[in-house]
Amino acid sequence: MAWSQSVFSSMISEVSYDEERQVLTVTFSKGGVYEYDGVAEGTATSLANAPSVGAMFLAEIRDQYPTRRVR
């Protein structure tokens, strides 16, 4: 199952997750879409619902998972 959620953040506009592939997709507010491989669904859900999405992304996602730019 896959889901997508708009988030309130100056850094990130949308967080999407593909459970089957365990891929988190992050759409940045200033452009750019990146996929992060091997992210657990709980981590993706926590990111989407974090009080500070940007802070959680920087602390727990960026530089922690294999990444590729898709747009």
mmCIF file as Biopython writes it, N, C-alpha, C and O atoms, coordinates in Angstrom:
data_model
#
loop_
_atom_site.group_PDB
_atom_site.id
_atom_site.type_symbol
_atom_site.label_atom_id
_atom_site.label_alt_id
_atom_site.label_comp_id
_atom_site.label_asym_id
_atom_site.label_entity_id
_atom_site.label_seq_id
_atom_site.pdbx_PDB_ins_code
_atom_site.Cartn_x
_atom_site.Cartn_y
_atom_site.Cartn_z
_atom_site.occupancy
_atom_site.B_iso_or_equiv
_atom_site.auth_seq_id
_atom_site.auth_asym_id
_atom_site.pdbx_PDB_model_num
ATOM 1   N N  . MET A ? 1  ? 0.846  -1.179 0.000   1.0 0.0 1  A 1 
ATOM 2   C CA . MET A ? 1  ? 0.000  0.000  0.000   1.0 0.0 1  A 1 
ATOM 3   C C  . MET A ? 1  ? 0.888  1.236  0.000   1.0 0.0 1  A 1 
ATOM 4   O O  . MET A ? 1  ? 1.939  1.260  0.641   1.0 0.0 1  A 1 
ATOM 5   N N  . ALA A ? 2  ? 0.464  2.239  -0.709  1.0 0.0 2  A 1 
ATOM 6   C CA . ALA A ? 2  ? 1.204  3.497  -0.793  1.0 0.0 2  A 1 
ATOM 7   C C  . ALA A ? 2  ? 0.317  4.625  -0.290  1.0 0.0 2  A 1 
ATOM 8   O O  . ALA A ? 2  ? -0.907 4.571  -0.404  1.0 0.0 2  A 1 
ATOM 9   N N  . TRP A ? 3  ? 0.951  5.638  0.263   1.0 0.0 3  A 1 
ATOM 10  C CA . TRP A ? 3  ? 0.211  6.806  0.721   1.0 0.0 3  A 1 
ATOM 11  C C  . TRP A ? 3  ? 1.041  8.065  0.479   1.0 0.0 3  A 1 
ATOM 12  O O  . TRP A ? 3  ? 2.257  8.008  0.298   1.0 0.0 3  A 1 
ATOM 13  N N  . SER A ? 4  ? 0.353  9.187  0.483   1.0 0.0 4  A 1 
ATOM 14  C CA . SER A ? 4  ? 0.989  10.478 0.279   1.0 0.0 4  A 1 
ATOM 15  C C  . SER A ? 4  ? 0.295  11.491 1.172   1.0 0.0 4  A 1 
ATOM 16  O O  . SER A ? 4  ? -0.924 11.450 1.342   1.0 0.0 4  A 1 
ATOM 17  N N  . GLN A ? 5  ? 1.079  12.403 1.742   1.0 0.0 5  A 1 
ATOM 18  C CA . GLN A ? 5  ? 0.507  13.387 2.650   1.0 0.0 5  A 1 
ATOM 19  C C  . GLN A ? 5  ? 1.223  14.726 2.491   1.0 0.0 5  A 1 
ATOM 20  O O  . GLN A ? 5  ? 2.451  14.792 2.532   1.0 0.0 5  A 1 
ATOM 21  N N  . SER A ? 6  ? 0.444  15.787 2.311   1.0 0.0 6  A 1 
ATOM 22  C CA . SER A ? 6  ? 1.003  17.141 2.342   1.0 0.0 6  A 1 
ATOM 23  C C  . SER A ? 6  ? 1.386  17.447 3.778   1.0 0.0 6  A 1 
ATOM 24  O O  . SER A ? 6  ? 0.695  17.038 4.711   1.0 0.0 6  A 1 
ATOM 25  N N  . VAL A ? 7  ? 2.497  18.176 3.958   1.0 0.0 7  A 1 
ATOM 26  C CA . VAL A ? 7  ? 2.959  18.500 5.302   1.0 0.0 7  A 1 
ATOM 27  C C  . VAL A ? 7  ? 3.163  20.007 5.428   1.0 0.0 7  A 1 
ATOM 28  O O  . VAL A ? 7  ? 3.375  20.705 4.437   1.0 0.0 7  A 1 
ATOM 29  N N  . PHE A ? 8  ? 3.095  20.491 6.661   1.0 0.0 8  A 1 
ATOM 30  C CA . PHE A ? 8  ? 3.307  21.894 6.945   1.0 0.0 8  A 1 
ATOM 31  C C  . PHE A ? 8  ? 4.771  22.072 7.329   1.0 0.0 8  A 1 
ATOM 32  O O  . PHE A ? 8  ? 5.174  21.776 8.454   1.0 0.0 8  A 1 
ATOM 33  N N  . SER A ? 9  ? 5.555  22.561 6.377   1.0 0.0 9  A 1 
ATOM 34  C CA . SER A ? 9  ? 6.982  22.747 6.590   1.0 0.0 9  A 1 
ATOM 35  C C  . SER A ? 9  ? 7.497  23.747 5.571   1.0 0.0 9  A 1 
ATOM 36  O O  . SER A ? 9  ? 7.041  23.757 4.428   1.0 0.0 9  A 1 
ATOM 37  N N  . SER A ? 10 ? 8.432  24.579 5.963   1.0 0.0 10 A 1 
ATOM 38  C CA . SER A ? 10 ? 9.033  25.505 5.006   1.0 0.0 10 A 1 
ATOM 39  C C  . SER A ? 10 ? 10.014 24.777 4.092   1.0 0.0 10 A 1 
ATOM 40  O O  . SER A ? 10 ? 10.384 25.295 3.039   1.0 0.0 10 A 1 
ATOM 41  N N  . MET A ? 11 ? 10.428 23.598 4.484   1.0 0.0 11 A 1 
ATOM 42  C CA . MET A ? 11 ? 11.432 22.837 3.751   1.0 0.0 11 A 1 
ATOM 43  C C  . MET A ? 11 ? 10.837 21.763 2.838   1.0 0.0 11 A 1 
ATOM 44  O O  . MET A ? 11 ? 11.339 21.531 1.739   1.0 0.0 11 A 1 
ATOM 45  N N  . ILE A ? 12 ? 9.768  21.112 3.295   1.0 0.0 12 A 1 
ATOM 46  C CA . ILE A ? 12 ? 9.186  19.949 2.618   1.0 0.0 12 A 1 
ATOM 47  C C  . ILE A ? 12 ? 7.697  20.181 2.392   1.0 0.0 12 A 1 
ATOM 48  O O  . ILE A ? 12 ? 6.994  20.635 3.295   1.0 0.0 12 A 1 
ATOM 49  N N  . SER A ? 13 ? 7.214  19.871 1.190   1.0 0.0 13 A 1 
ATOM 50  C CA . SER A ? 13 ? 5.795  20.080 0.906   1.0 0.0 13 A 1 
ATOM 51  C C  . SER A ? 13 ? 4.975  18.790 0.961   1.0 0.0 13 A 1 
ATOM 52  O O  . SER A ? 13 ? 3.777  18.823 1.241   1.0 0.0 13 A 1 
ATOM 53  N N  . GLU A ? 14 ? 5.634  17.641 0.690   1.0 0.0 14 A 1 
ATOM 54  C CA . GLU A ? 14 ? 4.885  16.389 0.666   1.0 0.0 14 A 1 
ATOM 55  C C  . GLU A ? 14 ? 5.789  15.216 1.024   1.0 0.0 14 A 1 
ATOM 56  O O  . GLU A ? 14 ? 6.972  15.193 0.687   1.0 0.0 14 A 1 
ATOM 57  N N  . VAL A ? 15 ? 5.205  14.252 1.709   1.0 0.0 15 A 1 
ATOM 58  C CA . VAL A ? 15 ? 5.876  13.003 2.063   1.0 0.0 15 A 1 
ATOM 59  C C  . VAL A ? 15 ? 5.014  11.871 1.524   1.0 0.0 15 A 1 
ATOM 60  O O  . VAL A ? 15 ? 3.807  11.834 1.764   1.0 0.0 15 A 1 
ATOM 61  N N  . SER A ? 16 ? 5.635  10.950 0.797   1.0 0.0 16 A 1 
ATOM 62  C CA . SER A ? 16 ? 4.927  9.788  0.263   1.0 0.0 16 A 1 
ATOM 63  C C  . SER A ? 16 ? 5.679  8.534  0.668   1.0 0.0 16 A 1 
ATOM 64  O O  . SER A ? 16 ? 6.886  8.563  0.911   1.0 0.0 16 A 1 
ATOM 65  N N  . TYR A ? 17 ? 4.939  7.426  0.736   1.0 0.0 17 A 1 
ATOM 66  C CA . TYR A ? 17 ? 5.577  6.172  1.132   1.0 0.0 17 A 1 
ATOM 67  C C  . TYR A ? 17 ? 4.976  5.015  0.356   1.0 0.0 17 A 1 
ATOM 68  O O  . TYR A ? 17 ? 3.760  4.917  0.198   1.0 0.0 17 A 1 
ATOM 69  N N  . ASP A ? 18 ? 5.856  4.135  -0.129  1.0 0.0 18 A 1 
ATOM 70  C CA . ASP A ? 18 ? 5.451  2.907  -0.809  1.0 0.0 18 A 1 
ATOM 71  C C  . ASP A ? 18 ? 5.863  1.743  0.093   1.0 0.0 18 A 1 
ATOM 72  O O  . ASP A ? 18 ? 7.042  1.404  0.181   1.0 0.0 18 A 1 
ATOM 73  N N  . GLU A ? 19 ? 4.889  1.144  0.752   1.0 0.0 19 A 1 
ATOM 74  C CA . GLU A ? 19 ? 5.149  0.073  1.721   1.0 0.0 19 A 1 
ATOM 75  C C  . GLU A ? 19 ? 5.797  -1.144 1.063   1.0 0.0 19 A 1 
ATOM 76  O O  . GLU A ? 19 ? 6.710  -1.744 1.630   1.0 0.0 19 A 1 
ATOM 77  N N  . GLU A ? 20 ? 5.335  -1.503 -0.111  1.0 0.0 20 A 1 
ATOM 78  C CA . GLU A ? 20 ? 5.858  -2.687 -0.796  1.0 0.0 20 A 1 
ATOM 79  C C  . GLU A ? 20 ? 7.345  -2.535 -1.104  1.0 0.0 20 A 1 
ATOM 80  O O  . GLU A ? 20 ? 8.110  -3.486 -0.940  1.0 0.0 20 A 1 
ATOM 81  N N  . ARG A ? 21 ? 7.753  -1.370 -1.541  1.0 0.0 21 A 1 
ATOM 82  C CA . ARG A ? 21 ? 9.157  -1.108 -1.895  1.0 0.0 21 A 1 
ATOM 83  C C  . ARG A ? 21 ? 9.976  -0.549 -0.735  1.0 0.0 21 A 1 
ATOM 84  O O  . ARG A ? 21 ? 11.201 -0.472 -0.824  1.0 0.0 21 A 1 
ATOM 85  N N  . GLN A ? 22 ? 9.314  -0.159 0.351   1.0 0.0 22 A 1 
ATOM 86  C CA . GLN A ? 22 ? 9.936  0.517  1.492   1.0 0.0 22 A 1 
ATOM 87  C C  . GLN A ? 22 ? 10.713 1.745  1.028   1.0 0.0 22 A 1 
ATOM 88  O O  . GLN A ? 22 ? 11.879 1.940  1.371   1.0 0.0 22 A 1 
ATOM 89  N N  . VAL A ? 23 ? 10.022 2.565  0.234   1.0 0.0 23 A 1 
ATOM 90  C CA . VAL A ? 23 ? 10.630 3.783  -0.308  1.0 0.0 23 A 1 
ATOM 91  C C  . VAL A ? 23 ? 9.856  4.997  0.184   1.0 0.0 23 A 1 
ATOM 92  O O  . VAL A ? 23 ? 8.641  5.096  0.017   1.0 0.0 23 A 1 
ATOM 93  N N  . LEU A ? 24 ? 10.589 5.910  0.788   1.0 0.0 24 A 1 
ATOM 94  C CA . LEU A ? 24 ? 10.051 7.200  1.211   1.0 0.0 24 A 1 
ATOM 95  C C  . LEU A ? 24 ? 10.381 8.213  0.129   1.0 0.0 24 A 1 
ATOM 96  O O  . LEU A ? 24 ? 11.532 8.316  -0.296  1.0 0.0 24 A 1 
ATOM 97  N N  . THR A ? 25 ? 9.384  8.958  -0.318  1.0 0.0 25 A 1 
ATOM 98  C CA . THR A ? 25 ? 9.599  10.013 -1.302  1.0 0.0 25 A 1 
ATOM 99  C C  . THR A ? 25 ? 9.335  11.350 -0.628  1.0 0.0 25 A 1 
ATOM 100 O O  . THR A ? 25 ? 8.289  11.557 -0.013  1.0 0.0 25 A 1 
ATOM 101 N N  . VAL A ? 26 ? 10.298 12.249 -0.754  1.0 0.0 26 A 1 
ATOM 102 C CA . VAL A ? 26 ? 10.189 13.572 -0.147  1.0 0.0 26 A 1 
ATOM 103 C C  . VAL A ? 26 ? 10.198 14.609 -1.254  1.0 0.0 26 A 1 
ATOM 104 O O  . VAL A ? 26 ? 11.116 14.657 -2.073  1.0 0.0 26 A 1 
ATOM 105 N N  . THR A ? 27 ? 9.153  15.447 -1.268  1.0 0.0 27 A 1 
ATOM 106 C CA . THR A ? 27 ? 9.064  16.550 -2.212  1.0 0.0 27 A 1 
ATOM 107 C C  . THR A ? 27 ? 9.408  17.830 -1.468  1.0 0.0 27 A 1 
ATOM 108 O O  . THR A ? 27 ? 8.735  18.205 -0.509  1.0 0.0 27 A 1 
ATOM 109 N N  . PHE A ? 28 ? 10.458 18.491 -1.920  1.0 0.0 28 A 1 
ATOM 110 C CA . PHE A ? 28 ? 10.926 19.695 -1.248  1.0 0.0 28 A 1 
ATOM 111 C C  . PHE A ? 28 ? 10.191 20.932 -1.755  1.0 0.0 28 A 1 
ATOM 112 O O  . PHE A ? 28 ? 9.819  21.005 -2.926  1.0 0.0 28 A 1 
ATOM 113 N N  . SER A ? 29 ? 9.987  21.886 -0.881  1.0 0.0 29 A 1 
ATOM 114 C CA . SER A ? 29 ? 9.225  23.095 -1.197  1.0 0.0 29 A 1 
ATOM 115 C C  . SER A ? 29 ? 9.870  23.904 -2.317  1.0 0.0 29 A 1 
ATOM 116 O O  . SER A ? 29 ? 9.161  24.520 -3.113  1.0 0.0 29 A 1 
ATOM 117 N N  . LYS A ? 30 ? 11.181 23.915 -2.392  1.0 0.0 30 A 1 
ATOM 118 C CA . LYS A ? 30 ? 11.880 24.711 -3.405  1.0 0.0 30 A 1 
ATOM 119 C C  . LYS A ? 30 ? 12.227 23.898 -4.639  1.0 0.0 30 A 1 
ATOM 120 O O  . LYS A ? 30 ? 13.076 24.297 -5.436  1.0 0.0 30 A 1 
ATOM 121 N N  . GLY A ? 31 ? 11.575 22.771 -4.792  1.0 0.0 31 A 1 
ATOM 122 C CA . GLY A ? 31 ? 11.816 21.926 -5.954  1.0 0.0 31 A 1 
ATOM 123 C C  . GLY A ? 31 ? 12.688 20.744 -5.585  1.0 0.0 31 A 1 
ATOM 124 O O  . GLY A ? 31 ? 13.432 20.783 -4.605  1.0 0.0 31 A 1 
ATOM 125 N N  . GLY A ? 32 ? 12.590 19.718 -6.366  1.0 0.0 32 A 1 
ATOM 126 C CA . GLY A ? 32 ? 13.363 18.514 -6.116  1.0 0.0 32 A 1 
ATOM 127 C C  . GLY A ? 32 ? 12.534 17.461 -5.410  1.0 0.0 32 A 1 
ATOM 128 O O  . GLY A ? 32 ? 11.843 17.731 -4.428  1.0 0.0 32 A 1 
ATOM 129 N N  . VAL A ? 33 ? 12.624 16.262 -5.936  1.0 0.0 33 A 1 
ATOM 130 C CA . VAL A ? 33 ? 11.950 15.106 -5.352  1.0 0.0 33 A 1 
ATOM 131 C C  . VAL A ? 33 ? 13.001 14.019 -5.197  1.0 0.0 33 A 1 
ATOM 132 O O  . VAL A ? 33 ? 13.706 13.677 -6.147  1.0 0.0 33 A 1 
ATOM 133 N N  . TYR A ? 34 ? 13.096 13.479 -3.984  1.0 0.0 34 A 1 
ATOM 134 C CA . TYR A ? 34 ? 14.097 12.472 -3.674  1.0 0.0 34 A 1 
ATOM 135 C C  . TYR A ? 34 ? 13.443 11.240 -3.077  1.0 0.0 34 A 1 
ATOM 136 O O  . TYR A ? 34 ? 12.465 11.333 -2.335  1.0 0.0 34 A 1 
ATOM 137 N N  . GLU A ? 35 ? 14.008 10.068 -3.417  1.0 0.0 35 A 1 
ATOM 138 C CA . GLU A ? 35 ? 13.559 8.807  -2.838  1.0 0.0 35 A 1 
ATOM 139 C C  . GLU A ? 35 ? 14.629 8.284  -1.886  1.0 0.0 35 A 1 
ATOM 140 O O  . GLU A ? 35 ? 15.828 8.382  -2.148  1.0 0.0 35 A 1 
ATOM 141 N N  . TYR A ? 36 ? 14.161 7.731  -0.782  1.0 0.0 36 A 1 
ATOM 142 C CA . TYR A ? 36 ? 15.039 7.167  0.252   1.0 0.0 36 A 1 
ATOM 143 C C  . TYR A ? 36 ? 14.664 5.707  0.425   1.0 0.0 36 A 1 
ATOM 144 O O  . TYR A ? 36 ? 13.529 5.394  0.787   1.0 0.0 36 A 1 
ATOM 145 N N  . ASP A ? 37 ? 15.611 4.807  0.169   1.0 0.0 37 A 1 
ATOM 146 C CA . ASP A ? 37 ? 15.366 3.363  0.194   1.0 0.0 37 A 1 
ATOM 147 C C  . ASP A ? 37 ? 15.538 2.767  1.587   1.0 0.0 37 A 1 
ATOM 148 O O  . ASP A ? 37 ? 16.385 3.201  2.368   1.0 0.0 37 A 1 
ATOM 149 N N  . GLY A ? 38 ? 14.708 1.756  1.881   1.0 0.0 38 A 1 
ATOM 150 C CA . GLY A ? 38 ? 14.849 0.990  3.107   1.0 0.0 38 A 1 
ATOM 151 C C  . GLY A ? 38 ? 14.284 1.661  4.348   1.0 0.0 38 A 1 
ATOM 152 O O  . GLY A ? 38 ? 14.652 1.308  5.468   1.0 0.0 38 A 1 
ATOM 153 N N  . VAL A ? 39 ? 13.405 2.612  4.158   1.0 0.0 39 A 1 
ATOM 154 C CA . VAL A ? 39 ? 12.807 3.333  5.285   1.0 0.0 39 A 1 
ATOM 155 C C  . VAL A ? 39 ? 11.609 2.540  5.808   1.0 0.0 39 A 1 
ATOM 156 O O  . VAL A ? 39 ? 10.736 2.147  5.035   1.0 0.0 39 A 1 
ATOM 157 N N  . ALA A ? 40 ? 11.571 2.312  7.097   1.0 0.0 40 A 1 
ATOM 158 C CA . ALA A ? 40 ? 10.440 1.606  7.702   1.0 0.0 40 A 1 
ATOM 159 C C  . ALA A ? 40 ? 9.188  2.480  7.656   1.0 0.0 40 A 1 
ATOM 160 O O  . ALA A ? 40 ? 9.275  3.706  7.723   1.0 0.0 40 A 1 
ATOM 161 N N  . GLU A ? 41 ? 8.034  1.847  7.541   1.0 0.0 41 A 1 
ATOM 162 C CA . GLU A ? 41 ? 6.786  2.611  7.462   1.0 0.0 41 A 1 
ATOM 163 C C  . GLU A ? 41 ? 6.586  3.483  8.696   1.0 0.0 41 A 1 
ATOM 164 O O  . GLU A ? 41 ? 6.108  4.612  8.579   1.0 0.0 41 A 1 
ATOM 165 N N  . GLY A ? 42 ? 6.938  2.987  9.862   1.0 0.0 42 A 1 
ATOM 166 C CA . GLY A ? 42 ? 6.796  3.780  11.082  1.0 0.0 42 A 1 
ATOM 167 C C  . GLY A ? 42 ? 7.605  5.058  11.040  1.0 0.0 42 A 1 
ATOM 168 O O  . GLY A ? 42 ? 7.158  6.098  11.523  1.0 0.0 42 A 1 
ATOM 169 N N  . THR A ? 43 ? 8.791  4.986  10.466  1.0 0.0 43 A 1 
ATOM 170 C CA . THR A ? 43 ? 9.634  6.175  10.328  1.0 0.0 43 A 1 
ATOM 171 C C  . THR A ? 43 ? 8.999  7.166  9.362   1.0 0.0 43 A 1 
ATOM 172 O O  . THR A ? 43 ? 8.987  8.370  9.621   1.0 0.0 43 A 1 
ATOM 173 N N  . ALA A ? 44 ? 8.474  6.663  8.253   1.0 0.0 44 A 1 
ATOM 174 C CA . ALA A ? 44 ? 7.816  7.537  7.272   1.0 0.0 44 A 1 
ATOM 175 C C  . ALA A ? 44 ? 6.590  8.208  7.879   1.0 0.0 44 A 1 
ATOM 176 O O  . ALA A ? 44 ? 6.359  9.399  7.673   1.0 0.0 44 A 1 
ATOM 177 N N  . THR A ? 45 ? 5.808  7.439  8.625   1.0 0.0 45 A 1 
ATOM 178 C CA . THR A ? 45 ? 4.616  7.994  9.273   1.0 0.0 45 A 1 
ATOM 179 C C  . THR A ? 45 ? 5.003  9.034  10.316  1.0 0.0 45 A 1 
ATOM 180 O O  . THR A ? 45 ? 4.371  10.086 10.418  1.0 0.0 45 A 1 
ATOM 181 N N  . SER A ? 46 ? 6.026  8.744  11.078  1.0 0.0 46 A 1 
ATOM 182 C CA . SER A ? 46 ? 6.501  9.714  12.075  1.0 0.0 46 A 1 
ATOM 183 C C  . SER A ? 46 ? 6.963  11.004 11.416  1.0 0.0 46 A 1 
ATOM 184 O O  . SER A ? 46 ? 6.704  12.092 11.931  1.0 0.0 46 A 1 
ATOM 185 N N  . LEU A ? 47 ? 7.642  10.893 10.286  1.0 0.0 47 A 1 
ATOM 186 C CA . LEU A ? 47 ? 8.080  12.082 9.558   1.0 0.0 47 A 1 
ATOM 187 C C  . LEU A ? 47 ? 6.886  12.908 9.109   1.0 0.0 47 A 1 
ATOM 188 O O  . LEU A ? 47 ? 6.858  14.124 9.301   1.0 0.0 47 A 1 
ATOM 189 N N  . ALA A ? 48 ? 5.907  12.255 8.517   1.0 0.0 48 A 1 
ATOM 190 C CA . ALA A ? 48 ? 4.733  12.966 7.999   1.0 0.0 48 A 1 
ATOM 191 C C  . ALA A ? 48 ? 3.956  13.674 9.102   1.0 0.0 48 A 1 
ATOM 192 O O  . ALA A ? 48 ? 3.293  14.679 8.845   1.0 0.0 48 A 1 
ATOM 193 N N  . ASN A ? 49 ? 4.029  13.160 10.326  1.0 0.0 49 A 1 
ATOM 194 C CA . ASN A ? 49 ? 3.255  13.718 11.435  1.0 0.0 49 A 1 
ATOM 195 C C  . ASN A ? 49 ? 4.104  14.450 12.470  1.0 0.0 49 A 1 
ATOM 196 O O  . ASN A ? 49 ? 3.601  14.832 13.526  1.0 0.0 49 A 1 
ATOM 197 N N  . ALA A ? 50 ? 5.372  14.644 12.177  1.0 0.0 50 A 1 
ATOM 198 C CA . ALA A ? 50 ? 6.277  15.279 13.136  1.0 0.0 50 A 1 
ATOM 199 C C  . ALA A ? 50 ? 5.909  16.746 13.367  1.0 0.0 50 A 1 
ATOM 200 O O  . ALA A ? 50 ? 5.463  17.429 12.445  1.0 0.0 50 A 1 
ATOM 201 N N  . PRO A ? 51 ? 6.098  17.231 14.602  1.0 0.0 51 A 1 
ATOM 202 C CA . PRO A ? 51 ? 5.865  18.656 14.880  1.0 0.0 51 A 1 
ATOM 203 C C  . PRO A ? 51 ? 6.762  19.553 14.025  1.0 0.0 51 A 1 
ATOM 204 O O  . PRO A ? 51 ? 6.353  20.638 13.614  1.0 0.0 51 A 1 
ATOM 205 N N  . SER A ? 52 ? 7.984  19.093 13.760  1.0 0.0 52 A 1 
ATOM 206 C CA . SER A ? 52 ? 8.894  19.796 12.856  1.0 0.0 52 A 1 
ATOM 207 C C  . SER A ? 52 ? 9.399  18.781 11.840  1.0 0.0 52 A 1 
ATOM 208 O O  . SER A ? 52 ? 10.349 18.040 12.092  1.0 0.0 52 A 1 
ATOM 209 N N  . VAL A ? 53 ? 8.740  18.769 10.688  1.0 0.0 53 A 1 
ATOM 210 C CA . VAL A ? 53 ? 9.077  17.800 9.642   1.0 0.0 53 A 1 
ATOM 211 C C  . VAL A ? 53 ? 10.526 17.998 9.191   1.0 0.0 53 A 1 
ATOM 212 O O  . VAL A ? 53 ? 11.266 17.029 9.021   1.0 0.0 53 A 1 
ATOM 213 N N  . GLY A ? 54 ? 10.920 19.244 9.002   1.0 0.0 54 A 1 
ATOM 214 C CA . GLY A ? 54 ? 12.281 19.538 8.551   1.0 0.0 54 A 1 
ATOM 215 C C  . GLY A ? 54 ? 13.330 19.062 9.533   1.0 0.0 54 A 1 
ATOM 216 O O  . GLY A ? 54 ? 14.333 18.473 9.131   1.0 0.0 54 A 1 
ATOM 217 N N  . ALA A ? 55 ? 13.112 19.308 10.818  1.0 0.0 55 A 1 
ATOM 218 C CA . ALA A ? 55 ? 14.078 18.891 11.836  1.0 0.0 55 A 1 
ATOM 219 C C  . ALA A ? 55 ? 14.199 17.369 11.887  1.0 0.0 55 A 1 
ATOM 220 O O  . ALA A ? 55 ? 15.304 16.837 11.994  1.0 0.0 55 A 1 
ATOM 221 N N  . MET A ? 56 ? 13.075 16.672 11.811  1.0 0.0 56 A 1 
ATOM 222 C CA . MET A ? 56 ? 13.137 15.214 11.839  1.0 0.0 56 A 1 
ATOM 223 C C  . MET A ? 56 ? 13.820 14.682 10.583  1.0 0.0 56 A 1 
ATOM 224 O O  . MET A ? 56 ? 14.607 13.739 10.654  1.0 0.0 56 A 1 
ATOM 225 N N  . PHE A ? 57 ? 13.519 15.288 9.432   1.0 0.0 57 A 1 
ATOM 226 C CA . PHE A ? 57 ? 14.166 14.872 8.194   1.0 0.0 57 A 1 
ATOM 227 C C  . PHE A ? 57 ? 15.682 15.000 8.313   1.0 0.0 57 A 1 
ATOM 228 O O  . PHE A ? 57 ? 16.419 14.073 7.977   1.0 0.0 57 A 1 
ATOM 229 N N  . LEU A ? 58 ? 16.138 16.146 8.791   1.0 0.0 58 A 1 
ATOM 230 C CA . LEU A ? 58 ? 17.581 16.379 8.902   1.0 0.0 58 A 1 
ATOM 231 C C  . LEU A ? 58 ? 18.242 15.425 9.891   1.0 0.0 58 A 1 
ATOM 232 O O  . LEU A ? 58 ? 19.358 14.961 9.658   1.0 0.0 58 A 1 
ATOM 233 N N  . ALA A ? 59 ? 17.557 15.134 10.991  1.0 0.0 59 A 1 
ATOM 234 C CA . ALA A ? 59 ? 18.136 14.291 12.037  1.0 0.0 59 A 1 
ATOM 235 C C  . ALA A ? 59 ? 18.061 12.797 11.735  1.0 0.0 59 A 1 
ATOM 236 O O  . ALA A ? 59 ? 18.972 12.048 12.085  1.0 0.0 59 A 1 
ATOM 237 N N  . GLU A ? 60 ? 16.977 12.359 11.085  1.0 0.0 60 A 1 
ATOM 238 C CA . GLU A ? 60 ? 16.742 10.915 10.988  1.0 0.0 60 A 1 
ATOM 239 C C  . GLU A ? 60 ? 16.645 10.330 9.575   1.0 0.0 60 A 1 
ATOM 240 O O  . GLU A ? 60 ? 16.637 9.109  9.413   1.0 0.0 60 A 1 
ATOM 241 N N  . ILE A ? 61 ? 16.573 11.183 8.562   1.0 0.0 61 A 1 
ATOM 242 C CA . ILE A ? 61 ? 16.408 10.666 7.199   1.0 0.0 61 A 1 
ATOM 243 C C  . ILE A ? 61 ? 17.621 11.014 6.333   1.0 0.0 61 A 1 
ATOM 244 O O  . ILE A ? 61 ? 18.284 10.124 5.800   1.0 0.0 61 A 1 
ATOM 245 N N  . ARG A ? 62 ? 17.905 12.297 6.197   1.0 0.0 62 A 1 
ATOM 246 C CA . ARG A ? 62 ? 19.006 12.723 5.328   1.0 0.0 62 A 1 
ATOM 247 C C  . ARG A ? 62 ? 20.308 12.083 5.789   1.0 0.0 62 A 1 
ATOM 248 O O  . ARG A ? 62 ? 20.598 12.030 6.984   1.0 0.0 62 A 1 
ATOM 249 N N  . ASP A ? 63 ? 21.061 11.613 4.861   1.0 0.0 63 A 1 
ATOM 250 C CA . ASP A ? 63 ? 22.360 10.970 5.102   1.0 0.0 63 A 1 
ATOM 251 C C  . ASP A ? 63 ? 22.262 9.645  5.854   1.0 0.0 63 A 1 
ATOM 252 O O  . ASP A ? 63 ? 23.290 9.097  6.250   1.0 0.0 63 A 1 
ATOM 253 N N  . GLN A ? 64 ? 21.060 9.118  6.062   1.0 0.0 64 A 1 
ATOM 254 C CA . GLN A ? 64 ? 20.891 7.844  6.771   1.0 0.0 64 A 1 
ATOM 255 C C  . GLN A ? 64 ? 20.483 6.696  5.841   1.0 0.0 64 A 1 
ATOM 256 O O  . GLN A ? 64 ? 20.630 5.527  6.197   1.0 0.0 64 A 1 
ATOM 257 N N  . TYR A ? 65 ? 19.970 7.029  4.652   1.0 0.0 65 A 1 
ATOM 258 C CA . TYR A ? 65 ? 19.451 6.010  3.734   1.0 0.0 65 A 1 
ATOM 259 C C  . TYR A ? 65 ? 19.993 6.247  2.335   1.0 0.0 65 A 1 
ATOM 260 O O  . TYR A ? 65 ? 20.328 7.378  1.985   1.0 0.0 65 A 1 
ATOM 261 N N  . PRO A ? 66 ? 20.084 5.191  1.530   1.0 0.0 66 A 1 
ATOM 262 C CA . PRO A ? 66 ? 20.449 5.369  0.118   1.0 0.0 66 A 1 
ATOM 263 C C  . PRO A ? 66 ? 19.426 6.292  -0.545  1.0 0.0 66 A 1 
ATOM 264 O O  . PRO A ? 66 ? 18.220 6.134  -0.360  1.0 0.0 66 A 1 
ATOM 265 N N  . THR A ? 67 ? 19.918 7.244  -1.310  1.0 0.0 67 A 1 
ATOM 266 C CA . THR A ? 67 ? 19.075 8.321  -1.847  1.0 0.0 67 A 1 
ATOM 267 C C  . THR A ? 67 ? 19.283 8.478  -3.347  1.0 0.0 67 A 1 
ATOM 268 O O  . THR A ? 67 ? 20.375 8.256  -3.869  1.0 0.0 67 A 1 
ATOM 269 N N  . ARG A ? 68 ? 18.202 8.868  -4.029  1.0 0.0 68 A 1 
ATOM 270 C CA . ARG A ? 68 ? 18.330 9.234  -5.435  1.0 0.0 68 A 1 
ATOM 271 C C  . ARG A ? 68 ? 17.344 10.355 -5.750  1.0 0.0 68 A 1 
ATOM 272 O O  . ARG A ? 68 ? 16.227 10.389 -5.233  1.0 0.0 68 A 1 
ATOM 273 N N  . ARG A ? 69 ? 17.779 11.255 -6.599  1.0 0.0 69 A 1 
ATOM 274 C CA . ARG A ? 69 ? 16.906 12.334 -7.050  1.0 0.0 69 A 1 
ATOM 275 C C  . ARG A ? 69 ? 16.074 11.806 -8.204  1.0 0.0 69 A 1 
ATOM 276 O O  . ARG A ? 69 ? 16.605 11.212 -9.143  1.0 0.0 69 A 1 
ATOM 277 N N  . VAL A ? 70 ? 14.750 12.027 -8.132  1.0 0.0 70 A 1 
ATOM 278 C CA . VAL A ? 70 ? 13.882 11.541 -9.211  1.0 0.0 70 A 1 
ATOM 279 C C  . VAL A ? 70 ? 13.305 12.685 -10.037 1.0 0.0 70 A 1 
ATOM 280 O O  . VAL A ? 70 ? 12.823 12.464 -11.148 1.0 0.0 70 A 1 
ATOM 281 N N  . ARG A ? 71 ? 13.348 13.905 -9.507  1.0 0.0 71 A 1 
ATOM 282 C CA . ARG A ? 71 ? 12.931 15.107 -10.263 1.0 0.0 71 A 1 
ATOM 283 C C  . ARG A ? 71 ? 13.666 16.297 -9.739  1.0 0.0 71 A 1 
ATOM 284 O O  . ARG A ? 71 ? 13.469 17.409 -10.229 1.0 0.0 71 A 1 
#
